Amino acid sequence: MNWNYLKHEFLITARSRRTIPFVFFVAVLLFSYCFIIWPYANTKEAFNKKETEEYLAYLNEQLELRESIGNTGLVFNRKIIHTFLQVGNPVYADLSYEQDLFTSMLQSFEDRDFDRMLHLRTFYLQNNPDEYLKDRFLFQTAPFPIKDREHAYQKTMMKYEDYLTKDHPITFGLLYEKTGLQTLQNFLQNYGMYFLLFCVIYFSSDNLSRDRKHRSVLQGLPLSWYRQLNMKSLAAFLYSMAFIGCLLVACVLLMTIQFGFGHLDLNIPIRIDQRTASYGVISLAAYLGKTLVVLPLFVLMFVRLNMVLGLLFKNEWIVLFCSSLFLFSERLYFTRSTRELFGKDISLFPQTYFDFGKIINGEKNYLLNTETILYSKGILVLLITYLVIEIILFFVSLIINKRRFYLAR
């Protein structure tokens, strides 16, 4: 009986008129992300051929101008009379150096010689950190732009150093983080967990309310009310996990077809100490493992929360709204200086950990300038939250029993 009921609930969820259009919509988003959005994403390290050609044209004009007026030596910022300690700037030599370097990078990009491109870009950034530190368009709306630019520069240099020390062939996908595994990492690190959890909320929001259309049939089921709720939760959990698994696998496969699978031993820079601004690394395999292992707990937590809300409100749209509000509640109060909520440390609240991809690499601690948001602490807070939801569900199911639920108007 349990197996038949579980199968029945699973198939109802899969064939629901609410589910099929939503799955189709997510499929369209997936293909758009994999073929349009991420392959052409404009990042700081994305090589812009047109801008490079325009910059080279500018350098050529400057060099020709200085050659025509014979100004190819040192340019002195100030004149100090009766001293030999005059300091000048070799402007012509610097322009010529940049012309050679950017010409080489452009040629490497056109020849698809990304190994040479990586060496040239790394060499350029090592000698020109101002490419990040003084880029006024980078993080221009952030509250701490200088700090964020330094952070981005350190992560970029660590990433390139790792590429150079590994024996992996340097491809376009690897250099610009388009491979299947790197795409998955960026998806989980940049609010992808919110999207996955919203899908879970949507799938399980009508688990109870849809049954009220068949009151006479379902009231006679030879299952206890609490077991019936557990079977519904398990069916929603299994369907959600299957959907998420298929979605992530499809995303990796689509990006692999275009740019390659990637490498699990790549190192991801992580911020390990906010006071000393020190960095460490974690392998891509460890990052994905630590992030995805928490996903079942998230799914089960929101499925059970929807059961509580379904018993209380008996309407799938109210359940969807309330659960979504809980999921995105951190966005209502989040600022770079918010380290307490209601006088308690922010790390004690479960919504701090919903964007779990930022916990593993220390980005959440970096953004809030704190040391209290830890992986182990996050697991503990989420487990406690889940247990609280389970206790609430048990007592609510005693108050709103099967007869009361199906007969209530």
C-alpha positions as CSV (number, residue, x, y, z in Angstrom):
1,M,0.0,0.0,0.0
2,N,2.8,2.4,0.9
3,W,4.6,1.8,-2.4
4,N,1.5,2.2,-4.4
5,Y,0.5,5.4,-2.7
6,L,4.1,6.7,-3.1
7,K,4.1,5.9,-6.8
8,H,0.6,7.5,-7.2
9,E,1.8,10.8,-5.6
10,F,5.0,10.8,-7.6
11,L,3.1,10.4,-10.9
12,I,0.5,13.1,-9.9
13,T,3.3,15.6,-9.3
14,A,5.0,14.6,-12.6
15,R,1.9,14.9,-14.7
16,S,0.3,17.9,-13.0
17,R,-0.9,20.7,-15.2
18,R,1.2,23.0,-13.0
19,T,4.3,20.9,-13.3
20,I,4.6,20.3,-17.1
21,P,4.5,24.0,-18.2
22,F,7.0,24.9,-15.4
23,V,9.4,22.1,-16.5
24,F,9.1,23.3,-20.1
25,F,9.8,26.9,-18.9
26,V,12.9,25.7,-17.0
27,A,14.1,23.8,-20.0
28,V,13.9,27.0,-22.1
29,L,15.9,28.8,-19.4
30,L,18.5,26.1,-19.3
31,F,19.1,26.2,-23.1
32,S,19.2,30.0,-23.0
33,Y,21.7,29.9,-20.2
34,C,23.9,27.3,-21.8
35,F,23.9,28.5,-25.4
36,I,23.3,32.3,-25.0
37,I,23.9,33.8,-21.6
38,W,26.9,32.1,-20.1
39,P,29.0,31.4,-23.3
40,Y,28.8,35.2,-24.1
41,A,28.9,36.5,-20.6
42,N,30.9,39.7,-20.4
43,T,33.4,39.4,-17.5
44,K,36.5,41.3,-16.6
45,E,38.7,38.6,-18.1
46,A,36.7,38.2,-21.3
47,F,38.8,39.1,-24.2
48,N,37.3,41.8,-26.4
49,K,38.8,41.7,-29.8
50,K,37.2,45.0,-31.0
51,E,38.4,46.9,-27.9
52,T,41.9,45.5,-28.3
53,E,42.1,46.5,-31.9
54,E,40.9,50.0,-31.0
55,Y,43.5,50.3,-28.3
56,L,46.2,49.1,-30.6
57,A,45.2,51.8,-33.1
58,Y,45.4,54.4,-30.4
59,L,48.9,53.2,-29.4
60,N,50.0,53.3,-33.0
61,E,48.8,56.9,-33.3
62,Q,50.7,57.9,-30.2
63,L,53.9,56.2,-31.3
64,E,53.8,57.8,-34.7
65,L,53.1,61.2,-33.2
66,R,56.1,61.0,-30.8
67,E,58.3,59.8,-33.6
68,S,57.2,62.7,-35.8
69,I,58.2,65.3,-33.2
70,G,61.2,63.4,-32.0
71,N,59.8,62.9,-28.5
72,T,61.0,59.3,-27.9
73,G,63.1,59.8,-24.9
74,L,62.3,60.4,-21.2
75,V,59.5,62.7,-20.2
76,F,60.3,64.7,-17.1
77,N,57.5,65.5,-14.7
78,R,59.5,68.2,-13.1
79,K,62.8,70.0,-13.6
80,I,65.2,70.1,-10.7
81,I,67.9,72.7,-11.3
82,H,71.6,71.9,-10.5
83,T,71.0,68.3,-9.8
84,F,71.5,65.0,-11.6
85,L,68.7,63.2,-9.8
86,Q,66.1,64.1,-12.4
87,V,63.5,61.3,-12.8
88,G,61.7,60.9,-16.1
89,N,59.0,58.6,-17.5
90,P,59.9,56.5,-20.6
91,V,56.5,57.1,-22.2
92,Y,57.5,56.1,-25.7
93,A,59.1,52.8,-24.4
94,D,56.0,52.0,-22.3
95,L,53.7,52.6,-25.3
96,S,55.9,50.4,-27.5
97,Y,56.0,47.7,-24.8
98,E,52.2,47.7,-24.6
99,Q,51.8,47.7,-28.3
100,D,54.0,44.5,-28.6
101,L,52.1,42.9,-25.7
102,F,48.6,43.6,-26.9
103,T,49.5,42.7,-30.4
104,S,50.8,39.3,-29.2
105,M,47.6,38.7,-27.2
106,L,45.4,39.6,-30.2
107,Q,47.4,37.3,-32.4
108,S,47.2,34.5,-29.8
109,F,43.4,34.9,-29.6
110,E,43.1,34.8,-33.3
111,D,45.3,31.7,-33.6
112,R,43.4,30.0,-30.7
113,D,46.7,29.7,-28.9
114,F,45.3,30.0,-25.4
115,D,48.4,28.7,-23.6
116,R,50.3,31.6,-24.9
117,M,47.4,33.9,-24.2
118,L,47.4,32.8,-20.6
119,H,51.1,33.4,-20.2
120,L,50.8,36.9,-21.7
121,R,47.7,37.9,-19.7
122,T,49.3,36.6,-16.4
123,F,52.5,38.5,-17.2
124,Y,50.6,41.7,-17.9
125,L,48.5,41.5,-14.7
126,Q,51.5,40.8,-12.6
127,N,53.1,44.0,-13.7
128,N,49.9,46.0,-14.0
129,P,47.7,45.4,-11.0
130,D,46.1,48.7,-11.7
131,E,44.2,47.0,-14.5
132,Y,41.9,45.9,-11.6
133,L,42.7,48.3,-8.8
134,K,42.1,51.5,-10.7
135,D,39.3,50.3,-13.0
136,R,36.6,52.8,-12.0
137,F,33.9,50.7,-13.9
138,L,34.6,47.6,-11.8
139,F,32.3,47.3,-8.8
140,Q,31.4,51.0,-9.3
141,T,28.1,50.6,-7.4
142,A,29.6,48.5,-4.6
143,P,29.9,50.1,-1.1
144,F,33.6,49.0,-0.9
145,P,34.9,49.1,-4.6
146,I,38.6,49.3,-3.8
147,K,38.4,46.3,-1.4
148,D,36.3,44.3,-4.0
149,R,38.8,45.1,-6.8
150,E,41.7,43.9,-4.7
151,H,39.7,40.7,-3.9
152,A,39.0,40.1,-7.6
153,Y,42.6,40.7,-8.5
154,Q,43.9,38.2,-6.0
155,K,41.4,35.5,-7.1
156,T,42.3,36.0,-10.7
157,M,46.0,35.7,-10.1
158,M,45.6,32.6,-8.0
159,K,43.4,31.1,-10.7
160,Y,45.9,31.8,-13.4
161,E,48.8,30.5,-11.3
162,D,46.9,27.2,-10.8
163,Y,46.3,26.9,-14.6
164,L,50.0,27.4,-15.3
165,T,51.1,24.9,-12.7
166,K,48.7,22.2,-13.9
167,D,49.5,20.0,-16.9
168,H,46.0,20.4,-18.4
169,P,45.8,21.8,-22.0
170,I,44.7,25.4,-21.9
171,T,41.5,25.8,-24.0
172,F,39.1,28.6,-24.5
173,G,36.6,26.9,-22.1
174,L,39.2,26.4,-19.4
175,L,40.7,29.9,-19.6
176,Y,37.3,31.7,-19.5
177,E,35.5,29.2,-17.2
178,K,33.1,27.8,-19.7
179,T,33.7,24.1,-19.2
180,G,30.9,21.9,-17.8
181,L,32.3,21.7,-14.3
182,Q,33.3,25.3,-14.1
183,T,29.9,26.4,-15.3
184,L,28.3,24.2,-12.6
185,Q,30.6,25.9,-10.0
186,N,29.7,29.4,-11.2
187,F,26.0,28.5,-11.2
188,L,26.1,27.3,-7.6
189,Q,28.2,30.2,-6.5
190,N,26.0,32.8,-8.1
191,Y,22.5,32.3,-6.6
192,G,21.9,29.0,-8.5
193,M,20.8,27.4,-5.2
194,Y,18.0,29.9,-4.9
195,F,16.7,28.9,-8.3
196,L,16.8,25.2,-7.4
197,L,15.1,25.7,-4.1
198,F,12.4,27.7,-5.7
199,C,11.7,24.8,-8.1
200,V,11.3,22.6,-5.0
201,I,8.9,25.0,-3.5
202,Y,6.8,25.2,-6.7
203,F,6.6,21.4,-7.1
204,S,5.5,20.8,-3.5
205,S,3.3,23.8,-2.9
206,D,0.1,22.0,-3.9
207,N,0.8,18.6,-2.4
208,L,-2.1,18.9,0.0
209,S,-4.5,21.4,-1.6
210,R,-4.9,19.3,-4.7
211,D,-6.4,16.5,-2.7
212,R,-9.3,18.6,-1.4
213,K,-10.9,18.1,-4.8
214,H,-11.3,14.4,-4.1
215,R,-12.3,14.4,-0.5
216,S,-14.6,11.4,-0.4
217,V,-12.0,9.1,-2.1
218,L,-8.9,10.1,-0.1
219,Q,-10.6,10.2,3.3
220,G,-11.1,6.5,3.0
221,L,-7.5,5.6,2.4
222,P,-6.2,2.9,4.9
223,L,-3.3,5.1,6.0
224,S,-2.8,7.1,9.1
225,W,-2.9,10.9,8.5
226,Y,0.8,11.4,9.5
227,R,2.0,8.5,7.4
228,Q,0.0,10.0,4.5
229,L,1.8,13.3,4.9
230,N,5.1,11.5,5.1
231,M,4.4,9.6,1.8
232,K,3.5,12.9,0.1
233,S,6.7,14.5,1.4
234,L,8.8,11.5,0.2
235,A,7.2,11.6,-3.3
236,A,7.8,15.4,-3.6
237,F,11.4,14.9,-2.3
238,L,12.1,12.2,-4.8
239,Y,10.6,14.1,-7.7
240,S,12.5,17.3,-6.8
241,M,15.8,15.5,-6.4
242,A,15.3,13.7,-9.7
243,F,14.4,17.0,-11.4
244,I,17.4,18.8,-9.9
245,G,19.7,16.0,-10.8
246,C,18.5,16.0,-14.4
247,L,18.8,19.7,-14.6
248,L,22.4,19.8,-13.3
249,V,23.5,16.9,-15.5
250,A,21.9,18.5,-18.6
251,C,23.6,21.8,-17.8
252,V,27.0,20.1,-17.5
253,L,26.5,18.0,-20.7
254,L,25.4,21.0,-22.8
255,M,28.4,23.0,-21.7
256,T,30.7,20.0,-22.2
257,I,29.6,19.6,-25.8
258,Q,30.6,23.2,-26.4
259,F,33.7,23.7,-24.3
260,G,34.8,20.4,-22.7
261,F,34.1,18.7,-19.4
262,G,36.8,20.4,-17.3
263,H,39.0,19.1,-14.5
264,L,38.1,18.2,-10.9
265,D,41.5,19.0,-9.6
266,L,41.4,22.7,-10.4
267,N,41.9,24.9,-7.4
268,I,39.3,27.5,-6.4
269,P,40.6,30.5,-4.4
270,I,38.9,30.9,-1.0
271,R,39.1,33.7,1.6
272,I,40.2,32.1,4.8
273,D,40.8,35.1,7.1
274,Q,39.2,38.5,6.9
275,R,41.6,40.3,9.3
276,T,44.8,39.4,7.5
277,A,43.1,39.2,4.0
278,S,44.7,35.8,3.5
279,Y,43.7,33.2,0.9
280,G,43.7,29.5,0.4
281,V,42.5,27.0,-2.2
282,I,40.0,24.2,-2.4
283,S,39.7,21.7,-5.2
284,L,36.8,22.0,-7.6
285,A,35.8,18.4,-6.6
286,A,35.7,19.3,-2.9
287,Y,33.7,22.5,-3.6
288,L,31.1,20.7,-5.7
289,G,30.9,17.8,-3.2
290,K,30.5,20.1,-0.1
291,T,27.8,22.2,-1.9
292,L,25.8,19.4,-3.4
293,V,25.8,17.2,-0.3
294,V,23.7,19.8,1.5
295,L,21.1,20.0,-1.3
296,P,19.0,17.0,-0.1
297,L,18.7,18.6,3.3
298,F,17.5,21.8,1.7
299,V,15.0,20.0,-0.4
300,L,13.6,18.0,2.5
301,M,13.4,21.1,4.7
302,F,11.3,23.0,2.2
303,V,9.1,20.1,1.3
304,R,8.2,19.6,5.0
305,L,7.7,23.4,5.4
306,N,5.2,23.3,2.6
307,M,3.4,20.5,4.4
308,V,3.0,22.7,7.4
309,L,1.8,25.7,5.4
310,G,-0.5,23.4,3.3
311,L,-2.2,22.3,6.5
312,L,-2.6,25.8,7.8
313,F,-3.7,27.7,4.7
314,K,-5.0,24.9,2.3
315,N,-4.2,27.0,-0.7
316,E,-1.2,26.3,-3.0
317,W,-0.6,30.0,-4.0
318,I,-0.5,31.1,-0.3
319,V,2.0,28.2,0.3
320,L,4.1,29.2,-2.7
321,F,4.2,32.8,-1.5
322,C,5.0,32.1,2.1
323,S,7.8,29.6,1.3
324,S,9.2,31.9,-1.4
325,L,9.2,34.8,1.1
326,F,11.2,32.6,3.6
327,L,13.6,31.6,0.8
328,F,14.3,35.1,-0.3
329,S,13.9,36.8,3.1
330,E,17.6,37.5,3.4
331,R,17.4,39.8,0.3
332,L,15.0,42.0,2.3
333,Y,17.6,43.0,4.9
334,F,21.0,42.0,3.4
335,T,23.7,44.7,3.3
336,R,27.4,44.5,3.4
337,S,27.3,45.8,7.0
338,T,24.5,43.5,8.3
339,R,26.1,41.2,10.8
340,E,23.2,41.0,13.3
341,L,19.5,40.4,13.0
342,F,17.2,41.1,16.0
343,G,20.4,41.5,18.1
344,K,21.6,38.0,17.2
345,D,24.6,37.1,15.0
346,I,23.6,36.6,11.4
347,S,25.2,33.2,11.3
348,L,22.4,31.8,13.6
349,F,19.7,32.2,11.0
350,P,19.0,29.6,8.4
351,Q,18.4,32.0,5.5
352,T,22.0,33.1,5.8
353,Y,23.0,29.7,4.4
354,F,20.4,29.3,1.5
355,D,23.0,30.7,-0.9
356,F,25.3,27.8,0.2
357,G,27.7,28.2,-2.7
358,K,29.1,31.3,-1.1
359,I,29.7,29.6,2.2
360,I,32.3,27.1,0.9
361,N,34.6,29.6,-0.7
362,G,34.3,32.2,2.1
363,E,32.5,34.7,0.0
364,K,29.7,35.2,2.5
365,N,32.2,36.0,5.3
366,Y,34.1,38.3,2.9
367,L,30.9,40.2,1.9
368,L,29.8,40.7,5.5
369,N,33.4,41.1,6.9
370,T,32.9,38.4,9.6
371,E,34.4,35.1,10.6
372,T,31.3,33.4,12.1
373,I,29.6,31.9,8.9
374,L,31.2,28.5,8.7
375,Y,30.4,25.3,6.8
376,S,30.0,23.1,9.9
377,K,27.9,25.8,11.6
378,G,25.7,26.1,8.6
379,I,25.0,22.3,8.6
380,L,24.1,22.5,12.3
381,V,21.8,25.5,11.9
382,L,20.0,23.8,8.9
383,L,19.6,20.6,10.8
384,I,18.1,22.4,13.8
385,T,15.8,24.3,11.4
386,Y,14.7,21.0,9.9
387,L,14.0,19.4,13.3
388,V,12.0,22.4,14.3
389,I,9.9,22.1,11.2
390,E,9.4,18.4,11.8
391,I,8.2,19.0,15.4
392,I,5.8,21.8,14.2
393,L,4.4,19.5,11.4
394,F,3.8,16.7,13.9
395,F,1.7,18.9,16.2
396,V,-0.1,20.7,13.4
397,S,-1.1,17.3,11.9
398,L,-2.6,16.4,15.3
399,I,-4.6,19.6,15.4
400,I,-5.6,19.6,11.8
401,N,-6.4,15.9,11.3
402,K,-7.6,14.3,8.1
403,R,-11.3,14.8,8.8
404,R,-10.8,18.4,9.8
405,F,-8.6,19.1,6.7
406,Y,-10.9,17.7,4.1
407,L,-14.1,19.0,5.6
408,A,-12.9,22.6,6.2
409,R,-14.2,25.2,3.8
